[in-house]
């Protein structure tokens, strides 16, 4: 079992920055993919960024590439999402997710991840 708890969301003006954190606990292996997804009102949950828990490869959605950075601190068992140059269209609930079933592969589909946090709200005002 893996437990994920997000924090760091809030209200920010367009052009601002936020850093989301995901505290990871439980049985996690270095081969797991860890990802960030988001869901805006009335829309489906979508992929934002992901990386392997022990690796350096990262993958981003085109909509956030160059603005968002995913990273981790293994010592603190924490996954981060640094979000810069925020836009109103980035407004959503952001979720942390873990894929325990497909070793060493970074997925972008919601159903490829089997553990989810409760989400944290990010609101970007124009």
Order of alpha helices (4+ residues) and beta strands (2+ residues): beta-beta-beta-beta-beta-beta-beta-beta-beta-beta-beta
